[in-house]
């Protein structure tokens, strides 16, 4: 493909690939935010009414957090399959499991209908979701990345990353629509609608993925006879440093995401006395800006370089930590809006836009699925869902002073700057070794 080929022509040739990649990522995050809302408002009342209301709410939240423990298992399982039999077949499996379980939750009978079988089935569906989600991100990313022309790797790799904020916006829209129902209607059947409507996205994703060929990079691996017989073993034995680098790259992408989109809501409402609507509207606006910025930053990274784009974004996040808190401290609508849009919508966008591409470029194609999945899951486990908890604990221990939280965020910045330094060196080695493999393959 000519390097002079226009972006419009490239998009036209690969639109199915990009839609297939984006759909799975959007469903994953749509489910994440939707289930979290349902766990807080509904599931304790219809699946766990047999216990004290507080215990029921705790059990409901436990079912929500279950995927964080299951995702690494699903990631290792499907990454192994993806590096052994290919990306396409694996993505059909992950989307079927993830999407099918989401739809089934919307069809589950309640505790009133079938007793303890209701929460048992809910937990089973959540486990199935977790397995599918664990393998979806790596496959969706590689579908885009490995189909991308050489001069569009950054743009293609940014598309599945936009699924995070698209899923968030879809879930927010659905939740706002559900508030139109009375409480009785909402608890009876209204909560089911978003889960059932997700079937449209699932069917669209499966239909598109059915007609896509295996990725060019994996086909090259098969032709050269370089496929790994035991990808997980090979990754842990020979590429553990790269896994740690990928985890380090993930740290500053995931911790600020949860600080800017989740912690900010509780901090603004409980500590700074903002109205909940002000905080939620700010996060929604930030997500909308980020959705537009992510593909633009991916496209720009193809011109200025992904390492430079990532490092610049990380440094700017670090420099904006104190101003972010200062803007929130104004107590004004414009303050929280500006703080969230700049931090979440503008500065976080270039980091997440190039994260997947950077991780992909430090692994050989024969263990790439396994490598990026392990790095992603480790980074997410260390700095993802724990970020609001750590920030809340630091805030409480300091009597409401945000300084310890700012230091915590600064540490995540430092970790990822160290990771990008080592990633830069590893990228050059992988590119050289990959060229040698291709030369040997064509020579044979």
Long-range contacts (C-beta under 8 A, 24 or more apart in sequence): 1-149, 3-149, 3-150, 3-151, 5-149, 7-152, 7-155, 7-299, 10-149, 10-152, 14-147, 14-148, 14-156, 16-208, 16-211, 16-212, 17-143, 17-144, 17-147, 17-156, 17-212, 18-144, 18-156, 18-159, 19-204, 19-208, 20-91, 20-140, 20-143, 20-205, 20-208, 20-209, 20-212, 21-140, 21-141, 21-143, 21-144, 21-156, 21-159, 21-160, 22-140, 22-159, 22-160, 22-162, 22-163, 22-166, 23-95, 23-163, 23-201, 23-204, 23-205, 23-208, 24-91, 24-94, 24-95, 24-98, 24-136, 24-139, 24-140, 24-160, 24-163, 24-205, 25-136, 25-137, 25-140, 25-160, 25-161, 25-162, 25-163, 25-164, 25-166, 25-167, 26-163, 26-166, 26-167, 26-170, 26-201, 27-95, 27-98, 27-99, 27-102, 27-163, 27-167, 27-198, 27-201, 27-202, 27-205, 28-98, 28-133, 28-136, 28-137, 28-163, 28-167, 29-163, 29-164, 29-165, 29-166, 29-167, 29-168, 29-171, 30-166, 30-167, 30-168, 30-170, 30-171, 30-198, 30-201, 31-98, 31-102, 31-129, 31-133, 31-167, 31-198, 32-167, 32-171, 33-167, 33-168, 33-171, 33-172, 34-171, 34-174, 34-175, 34-194, 34-195, 34-198, 35-64, 35-105, 35-126, 36-64, 37-171, 37-175, 38-191, 38-195, 39-63, 39-64, 41-186, 41-191, 42-186, 42-187, 42-191, 43-122, 45-187, 46-110, 46-111, 46-112, 46-118, 46-187, 47-108, 47-110, 47-111, 47-118, 47-119, 47-122, 48-111, 48-119, 49-111, 49-112, 50-111, 50-116, 59-119, 63-119, 63-122, 63-123, 63-126, 64-126, 65-385, 66-123, 66-126, 66-127, 66-130, 67-126, 67-129, 67-130, 67-133, 68-130, 68-381, 68-385, 69-130, 70-126, 70-127, 70-129, 70-130, 70-131, 70-134, 71-130, 71-131, 71-133, 71-134, 71-377, 71-380, 72-134, 72-377, 72-381, 73-130, 73-131, 73-134, 74-130, 74-131, 74-132, 74-133, 74-134, 74-135, 75-134, 75-135, 75-138, 75-373, 75-374, 75-376, 75-377, 76-134, 76-232, 76-370, 76-373, 76-374, 77-131, 77-134, 77-135, 78-131, 78-132, 78-134, 78-135, 78-136, 78-138, 78-139, 78-369, 78-373, 79-135, 79-138, 79-231, 79-232, 79-369, 79-370, 79-373, 79-374, 80-231, 80-232, 80-370, 81-135, 82-135, 82-138, 82-139, 82-142, 82-369, 82-370, 83-227, 83-228, 83-231, 83-366, 83-367, 83-368, 83-369, 83-370, 84-227, 84-228, 84-229, 84-231, 86-214, 86-215, 86-218, 87-139, 87-142, 87-143, 87-146, 87-214, 87-215, 87-218, 87-369, 88-143, 88-209, 88-212, 88-213, 88-214, 88-215, 90-135, 90-139, 90-369, 91-136, 91-139, 91-140, 91-143, 91-209, 92-206, 92-209, 92-210, 93-132, 93-135, 94-132, 94-133, 94-134, 94-135, 94-136, 94-139, 95-132, 95-136, 95-202, 95-205, 95-206, 95-209, 96-132, 96-202, 96-206, 97-128, 97-129, 97-131, 97-132, 98-128, 98-129, 98-132, 98-133, 98-136, 99-132, 99-198, 99-199, 99-201, 99-202, 99-205, 99-206, 100-128, 100-202, 101-125, 101-126, 101-128, 101-129, 101-132, 102-129, 102-195, 102-198, 102-202, 103-195, 103-196, 103-198, 103-199, 103-202, 105-195, 106-192, 106-193, 106-194, 106-195, 106-196, 106-198, 107-192, 107-196, 134-373, 134-377, 135-373, 137-373, 137-376, 138-369, 138-372, 138-373, 138-376, 139-369, 141-356, 141-359, 141-360, 141-372, 142-215, 142-217, 142-360, 142-368, 142-369, 142-372, 143-212, 143-215, 145-356, 145-357, 145-360, 146-215, 146-216, 146-217, 146-218, 146-360, 146-365, 147-215, 147-216, 151-302, 152-299, 152-302, 153-302, 153-306, 153-357, 153-361, 154-298, 154-299, 154-300, 154-301, 154-302, 154-306, 154-309, 154-353, 154-354, 154-357, 155-295, 155-298, 155-299, 155-301, 155-302, 156-298, 156-357, 157-298, 157-353, 157-354, 157-356, 157-357, 157-360, 158-294, 158-295, 158-297, 158-298, 158-299, 158-301, 158-353, 158-354, 158-356, 158-357, 159-295, 159-298, 160-356, 161-294, 161-298, 161-352, 161-353, 161-355, 161-356, 162-291, 162-294, 162-295, 164-257, 164-352, 165-287, 165-288, 165-290, 165-291, 165-294, 166-291, 168-261, 168-287, 169-284, 169-287, 169-288, 169-291, 172-280, 172-284, 172-287, 217-365, 217-368, 218-365, 220-365, 220-438, 220-441, 221-365, 221-366, 223-441, 224-437, 224-438, 224-440, 224-441, 224-444, 226-364, 226-365, 226-366, 226-437, 227-366, 228-366, 228-367, 228-370, 231-366, 231-367, 231-369, 231-370, 232-370, 234-366, 234-367, 234-370, 235-363, 235-367, 235-370, 235-371, 235-374, 236-374, 238-367, 239-363, 239-364, 239-367, 239-371, 241-422, 241-426, 242-362, 242-363, 242-371, 242-375, 242-426, 243-371, 243-374, 243-375, 243-378, 244-375, 244-378, 244-419, 245-362, 245-375, 245-419, 245-422, 245-423, 245-426, 246-359, 246-362, 246-363, 246-371, 246-372, 246-374, 246-375, 246-376, 246-378, 246-379, 246-419, 247-374, 247-375, 247-376, 247-378, 247-379, 247-382, 247-419, 248-379, 248-415, 248-416, 248-418, 248-419, 248-422, 249-310, 249-355, 249-358, 249-359, 249-375, 249-379, 249-416, 249-419, 249-420, 249-423, 250-355, 250-359, 250-375, 250-376, 250-378, 250-379, 250-380, 250-383, 251-379, 251-382, 251-383, 251-412, 251-415, 251-416, 251-419, 252-314, 252-317, 252-351, 252-383, 252-412, 252-413, 252-415, 252-416, 253-348, 253-351, 253-352, 253-355, 253-379, 253-416, 254-379, 254-380, 254-383, 254-384, 254-387, 255-383, 255-384, 255-387, 255-409, 255-412, 256-317, 256-343, 256-348, 256-351, 256-387, 256-409, 256-412, 257-344, 257-348, 257-352, 257-384, 257-387, 258-384, 258-385, 258-387, 258-388, 259-387, 259-388, 259-391, 259-405, 259-409, 260-286, 260-324, 260-340, 260-343, 260-344, 260-348, 261-286, 261-287, 261-344, 262-387, 262-388, 263-387, 263-388, 263-391, 263-392, 264-328, 264-336, 264-339, 264-340, 266-388, 266-392, 267-328, 267-391, 267-392, 267-395, 267-402, 268-328, 268-336, 271-395, 271-400, 272-328, 272-329, 272-331, 273-331, 274-331, 274-336, 278-333, 278-336, 279-336, 281-337, 282-336, 282-337, 282-339, 282-340, 282-341, 283-340, 283-344, 285-337, 285-340, 285-341, 285-345, 286-340, 286-341, 286-343, 286-344, 286-345, 287-344, 287-345, 288-345, 289-341, 289-344, 289-345, 289-346, 289-349, 290-344, 290-345, 290-346, 290-348, 290-349, 290-352, 293-345, 293-346, 293-349, 293-350, 293-353, 294-349, 294-352, 294-353, 295-353, 296-349, 297-349, 297-350, 297-353, 297-354, 298-353, 298-354, 298-357, 300-350, 301-350, 301-353, 301-354, 301-357, 306-354, 306-357, 306-358, 306-361, 307-358, 307-420, 307-423, 307-424, 307-427, 309-350, 309-353, 309-354, 310-350, 310-351, 310-354, 310-355, 310-358, 310-420, 311-417, 311-420, 312-350, 313-347, 313-348, 313-349, 313-350, 313-351, 313-354, 314-351, 314-413, 314-416, 314-417, 314-420, 315-413, 315-417, 316-347, 317-343, 317-347, 317-348, 317-351, 317-409, 317-413, 318-409, 318-410, 318-413, 320-347, 321-406, 321-409, 321-410, 321-413, 322-406, 325-402, 325-405, 325-406, 358-420, 358-423, 358-427, 361-423, 361-427, 361-430, 361-431, 362-423, 362-426, 362-427, 362-430, 363-430, 364-430, 364-433, 364-434, 364-437, 365-434, 383-412
